[in-house]
Structure formats: C-alpha cells, structure tokens
Amino acid sequence: MKARHLIWSIVLILSWHITSFAQNLPAQILSAPEDSLPHYIEKSKHIIQTGIIAIPLQNIAGCGVSCYQRGEIKAARYFFEIAKHEYHEINDSTEIGRMLSNIAVTYELEGKYDQATDYYHQALDIFSSSGDKESQAKVYNNLGVLFQEINEETKALKYHKLSLNSKRNLMDTAGLASTYNNLGVLYEENFENSDSALYFYEKSLHFYRLINTNRFEAQLLSNIASIYVKTNRIQEAINMLEEAEWEAEKVDNIILKSRIYKNTALAHLKSNNLAEAELYIKKGLAISKAQNLLKPQIEFLNLTAELQEKKQNYQACIVTLHEKSQLKDSLQNAEMNEAISKQEVLFDTKQKEHQISMAKQALMFSEYELKRQKDILILAIFSFILAALTVLLLVYRSRLKAKNRQVEVENKMLRSQMNPHFMFNALGAIQNYILEHNSMDSMIYLLDFSKLMRNILDASRAEEITIQKESEILASYLKLQQLRFSNKFEYDIIIDDKIDTENTNIPPMLIQPFIENAIEHGMRKLPEDKQGFIQLSITKTENGIRLQVSDNGSGFSTKYGTEKPKHISHAMNITKERIGAINQLKKFKIKQHIKEKAERGVIINFEIQILI
Amino acid sequence: MKAFIVDDEKHIINTIQLFLKEIQEIEVVGTAGSVKEAIEKIPQTYADLLFLDVELQDGRSFEIISKLNHKNYQIVFITAHVHYALQAIRISAFDYLLKPIHPTEFKAVCDRLIKENTESLETRIIALEENIKSPSENQKIVLKTAEKHIIVKIPEIINMKADNIYTSFYLKDGRRIVVTKSIKHFEELLTDKGFYRSHRSHLVNISEIREYVKSDGGYLMMSNDKQIPLSASKVNELMNKLG
C-alpha cells in the first residue's frame, strides 16, 4: 500500500469535535446531487454552521483529513473544496496550495489521474512561488505515487527521488519514511524486485520507528508481509500481518484493513490453511462491500474463487466468478474512464514537462532573484534596525536635551525669582518695619519672607506644584512687595471654586515674573495720587487652568518712563524659554497672551492645558 | 556734614534717616527717589555727603555724580546686591553699604567720613567714572595712603608686598607706595585683573613675570629684577594660569 501525503495544514485542535462530524457528515453530504459542488459547499456550510458549534476554518480541512483516514474519499474532497474556497476568501495562498494538493489526493484515489495531476501542478506552482519546500516535497511524493499507479515507472522514480532529496535537505524524517515506503512499493509492484523493495521497506520502518510514529506502521507491516508472502516466508508474513491488523484497528482505515485481510488470506492460501484464509476473505469482502469498494471486492472474489478451487468446490467457484464478472462490468465504466484519464495524463504531463523545462530557466533566475531579494531583505531589516536604533537614540538624546534645558531654565528661573534686588530690598523694608513698628508685626513679615524663600527654592526644583501652594507663594510675595511699596497698591487673588486646588498641578511660578513686572514697572511709576491695583485670578478652563494677572499700572508704553528694568525683561525672556522647555516635555501645553488694557494697565493670560 | 539720601525705596530712606538721628555730626538736608529728582535737588542743598542707591528706577546713581558741577562730595553707595559696578566702586576706594543696612557698619563708615579730609575727592570721582566706563585692564586703582589718595593705572603695578597691616606697591616707574590696607583686600580686588598671590605676603602682576627660577626653593624674576618667592605648592597653579 502506497503512502500518499495529505498535507496537514494545521494541527487539529478540536479532534473530538471533528470525529463526531466525520461520523455524521459524510452520509448527509453524499446524499446531495453529485455534480453540484457549490451545493455541497452550501450544504456542508449549513451543517457546519448549524452544528454543535461553529467550526474554525482549519477544522474544515481537519474534517477532510478525518474523512480521508476513514476511507471516505468523496466526503474528504468536499471538505477540502470548502476549505479551499474559504481560504480563497481570506487570500491565504499557502493553505490554498495545500488544499489543492489534498483534493488531488482524493482524485488520485478515485483513479481520476488527469484531474489529480492538474491539481498537483496547481499546488506545485503555488508552493514554488511561496518557497514552501516542505509541501513541495510532499507533492513530489504524491506525483511519484500517481505515476507509479499508471505504470510510468521512470517518472515515478524521478519524482520520488526529487521528493527524497528535498526531504533529506529538510531533515523531514517522517517524509523520508513514507517516500522510502513508496519506493518499496514501486520496486515490489512495478519492478518486481522483492530484494530492493524489502530494503526500502526496512529503511522506511527504521525511520518511522525513529520518530516513534505508529500511524503508518500497520501499512508498512502489511507491505513487508506481502513481500514475505511472495518470497514464501509465510510464517513471518502471518506474524507481521497479525501485528499489522492489530495496529490497523487503531487507525480505522478501511482500505488498509482490506489490504491486510487480502495479504493474510493470500498467506494462508499459500500455506494451505484454508479455514483461516476463508475467514479473512469473508472479512475483507464484508468491509469492501459495506464501503462499496469495487476493486477490493473483485480481488476478494478472485481469492474466493481460488479458495473454492482449492477446496474443489467448483460449483461455488463458478458462481463466484460469475459474481466477479458482473462486478467487473460495473467497474468497466470506471476503468474505461480511468484508462482515458491515464492517456490524458500522459499527454498532459508531456506538455507540462515541456512547460516545466521552459519554466526551469525562469525558475533558476527567480531563485537567484529570490536569493538576492533575501539578501536585500536582510540588508533592509538590518538598516531598519539601525535606523530604528538611531531614531531611538536621537529621541532619547533630544529628551535628555529637553530635560537639560529644563534644568538650565529652572536654574535661570531660580536666579530670577531669587532676584537679589527684590530679596534685599524686601529685607530692607522689613528692617524699616522693625524700626518703626512693633516687633510682633515685624516678625510676621520676616516669617513671610522666609516662607517665600523656602517655597521658591522648593518650586524651582519641582516640575509642578499644586495650585494651593502656588497661590500661597504668590500671596506672600505680593504681601512683601506691598510692604516694600508702602501700600502703594492693593491686590486680590481670586481662585475659581471649581478648581481642586490641592490636587491640580501646574508648572510653578510661571506668572510670578509678570506680577513682579506689574509691581516694579507698573506700580512704581504710578502718580502719587493714584492707588494701584493688581488682581491675580486662577480659573478652570475646558482642559486646564487659566492664570491671569491684571493691573492698572503704567503698562508697557513709554508714557510713564523709559525702558523696562533689565531684570524684568530678562525674566520675561526666561519665561519664554521656560514655556518652550515645558511644552517639549508634553505634560502641559502653555500659551501666553499679553495685552495692554484700553484704559490703563496690562492683562497677562497663561492658558495651561493639562495633557496628562 | 550735610547728607542727601537717594533711593527709590522709601523704607531705605526711612532707615538711614533713623540711623542718622544717632549721629550728631550729620544732618539730613534732603532725599530723592530718582536720578532726575536727585540732580534737581542736590545742588540746592549744599550737601557734602551723598548716600546713593546704585540702581535706581530711571538709571544709575553714577549719572547723578557726573551731572553735578562741583564734585566735592563724600559718597557712600548703597546696594541690594553685589554686581559689577561694586567692583569699580571698591577699586576707586569709595565706601559702600549693603541692604539691609547693618547699623554697626553704618556707624563705622560715617565715623570715618567725618574724620577724613576731602582734598582728592574730585580725582577719585573721576577715577570712579573712568572705571565704570572702561574695560577691566585699563582701570585705575585709588590707593589711600596716610596723607592722600594716589590714583594708579593697574597695569603700572609690578608687585605688592605685605608688611604687617600695610601693603607696599612697587610700580613700573620705580615708585613704592605704602597703603594702610591688608594684602588680602587687594588680592580680592585684583585677582580678576591679572594678579596672582604667589606667596603669603606677595601679590604679583602676572604679565610682569620675566622668568621662573627653580633654584633656591623657586622664585619669580620680575621685570624690575626683583625676586619674588613662589610657594612650592603654587608652582603648578601659576603655570596653568600662564598657559
């Protein structure tokens, strides 16, 4: 018995499920009109969809495999057709190739060799373009088997050798085992060289046992046994067949079983153990009748006739032969078709071989192309990785740079906020307050001062600060400035009720330089009789916070004086830089608007978007 | 003495006024909050002592000095923090006070001013004005001796030698000037102007060093052939400075 390869697309996941389907489905499917494939597909789909559970795509192919193993070839093909159709939908060319090959196997088993070769070649095309060497090797094997069957031994040998080479390269032990088995069959049946056949069978058995697979052991044992029968090693043959029969029970393959029964019957006939022979002939007839397998039936009828002849029961012998010829008649059509099909295959293969030799050069070129493409691919991947790394490094570096800039700006900010001019003048103001007022009030100012200094030091190191803290700092700052300027201005801090001041963070001290500006610039130059006013408001916006400073001071115009004091414009530059650095860190997005009021003073807005 | 106070922070004026109440020799004849106001008011008051805040809202107080016609003023500068102008004030041998003003320092400065003669005030003011404007190399230093103030171009100095609480200056023209200030004071003033403390009691002008002699424990040969000892621990540091 030859080993044909079904290509297992994917390991069968829900094997229990498939088994249950395999038992129920084929009968239903087979009852559908034979010539309408779409109908089968629809019907099977319907069964699958309304079945116990929806079956994943790979399990449709799995059902096919299952049917094949049970010898239900037609049903198997329908499943493969459905699977192929479905894989077409999702454009999975590899799986399409595998299904084509599997369909070819089913045609081959039915003797429709021309269709089989057609499908095999389609499959081969797909595999060679996708570079799937493993599947290619399997198709070579199957083609070898096919040519073996139509007695084209040289071609069979050629394909088997192709297959063997591929499998050796791929270290495909299981594949090697089956090809050796097929070579054995080729030498046994076609070349009638029992020695060589036995050599290959044993090699095959060796590989199967190497990978510890029992699946084909029965088949192989049966093959070896048939040689033993031929070479009159009857007892060894019978022992082996017993073992094979036992193994075959496990795999539940009718064709295999009928083979084993036939060989066993032959062995017993040869050893004139007629009772045993009869038993196996009857068993074989029963199962081949049950599955409506014509060829095995005829073979068993032949054996029956032989047996009856040995029993000298000529009457029965004639009846059997009559039965056989009737069966043969019904087989006639099929065999005729088969013969025609064989001729077509021969014609086709000649044509295809021509095409192949033409294509070979193209293939060689495309293989070279493929190798080149591979090289290019590797190069591309390598460059991609390199580029990715470079980008990563650059991103990291720019992050680091941004961070460094942040630190730098923070330092500058600290320096500007610890503006010595303000600090020491504020201390001078406190000193004067001490000289002129009571010590308790003076102490409060001193404490305000130290609190402000501490908060500024803390804030300059922090990336963010709660609104609560920020407003405290600004309040103590305004209070001290008020002291310095002998109450030349009033101030007010308004915080939106909707803000959770304890839990909302903003970058610290953004607006402080502008408050400083409003005081040092706007308030100082206010005429003696004017009362200054500064309002700080913190409001909630759609996606963040708005800080606003509004004053009624002299504004930016030169109406009340000359240029801005150096440290003030300096502070504004730092703020600009700071905003840039903060925005780069993507935590906040800050926009700054400055405008002069129509009547008097300046409004400064900070729109702080909180991004994270 | 008649004092005039210029500061744009009212509380500083208040504080100085309070302090001056304790000093009978000095009376306050006027105050101003800006350069403009000071230039207007000072000539009318016959003031001879000016307390000047360095940084004013509308300019620097040096502007006030240069705008005043006669320059016979004692001047005390007041500043909130140390900045470049302070350097010029110090090498021109003017007094200064830092805010907030320390009462003891204030008293000491006033006491000294009361006793001091005013003869070279004008040249000192000119030196100050030049020092404010000119780049650091060509600045002039005012050396206060027992009798007078001597103005010296800094590059003219070859070296200084500490002599107890006095410091001797050796100039290119061969003059030796003895000043009643410690070498430490001049080291502070002159280090960033190309001078180096080669020894506990020696300060040298680096550009006037002719050679470094290793024998006899190592010394510097200056352009006027004087040998200045160089501490062994300072050889490397000086060589680095010389490049």
Chai-1 contact restraints between the chains, C-beta under 6 A:
chainA,res_idxA,chainB,res_idxB,connection_type,confidence,min_distance_angstrom,max_distance_angstrom,comment,restraint_id
A,P420,B,A80,contact,1.0,0.0,6.0,A-B,restraint_1
A,P420,B,H81,contact,1.0,0.0,6.0,A-B,restraint_2
A,H421,B,A80,contact,1.0,0.0,6.0,A-B,restraint_3
A,F424,B,A80,contact,1.0,0.0,6.0,A-B,restraint_4
A,F424,B,H81,contact,1.0,0.0,6.0,A-B,restraint_5
A,F424,B,K99,contact,1.0,0.0,6.0,A-B,restraint_6
A,N425,B,E9,contact,1.0,0.0,6.0,A-B,restraint_7
A,N425,B,A80,contact,1.0,0.0,6.0,A-B,restraint_8
A,L427,B,P100,contact,1.0,0.0,6.0,A-B,restraint_9
A,G428,B,H11,contact,1.0,0.0,6.0,A-B,restraint_10
A,G428,B,I12,contact,1.0,0.0,6.0,A-B,restraint_11
A,G428,B,K99,contact,1.0,0.0,6.0,A-B,restraint_12
A,G428,B,P100,contact,1.0,0.0,6.0,A-B,restraint_13
A,A429,B,H11,contact,1.0,0.0,6.0,A-B,restraint_14
A,Q431,B,T15,contact,1.0,0.0,6.0,A-B,restraint_15
A,Q431,B,P100,contact,1.0,0.0,6.0,A-B,restraint_16
A,N432,B,H11,contact,1.0,0.0,6.0,A-B,restraint_17
A,N432,B,N14,contact,1.0,0.0,6.0,A-B,restraint_18
A,N432,B,T15,contact,1.0,0.0,6.0,A-B,restraint_19
A,L435,B,L18,contact,1.0,0.0,6.0,A-B,restraint_20
A,S486,B,K10,contact,1.0,0.0,6.0,A-B,restraint_21
A,R524,B,Q57,contact,1.0,0.0,6.0,A-B,restraint_22
